[in-house]
Amino acid sequence: MKKTNLLILAVFFIATVLMSCGQKGGSSDNAGSPKEKLDGKWKIVNATGEYADMNKGTTYTFEGVTKFSTKLGIIESKGNIAAISDSSFTVKFEGMQNDFNYTYRFDGNNLIIEPLNSGQVFTLEKQ
């Protein structure tokens, strides 16, 4: 039972870290604030840090500035964006007590996300 709970928690954490959104082929030069550029679906194409290979392929979906989800395979985590700025966001996932904090920036057409205090860095492409 403990192994199952640990596995579920690990998968949830990984899914949480792998956000993606936006339109495919989007450009960082598009008009709009960084918050508006986040909107949509993003996919992790490169990851560094712990469990890097497990995070590749995870999609992050931003719906406006209020809804957020991550999905890898059949595992999906949904939550609400509790706070968002031009360089960071905080997510409160359903069924979780703690908030998850991320920093983000754009590098050309890619979105770079770093879950705080994780040592991980994800490069996402708009889908």
Salt bridges, closest charged atoms under 4 A:
ASP53 OD1 - LYS56 NZ 3.63
